Amino acid sequence: MLSPHEMATLMLIKDTSDETELDRADLDALLEHQFVSLERLDSGRQHPCITARGGALLNAIARIR
């Protein structure tokens, strides 16, 4: 089960490219559950991306609202 903070982090990853607002513990939990993956950019930095599993979770949440 994800915490409200982890769910909010998942939504932030989907809606923004600014990762400065992301809490590392929340990101680690999302990585562990395979809701996000880290994509290596040309600059060498890593950027979190929603996986198919993460997208399915967000879609399910959207249907509930």
Secondary structure, 3 states (H helix, E strand, C coil): CCCHHHHHHHHHHHHCCCHHHCCHHHHHHHHHCCCEEEEECCCCCEEEEECHHHHHHHHHHHHHC
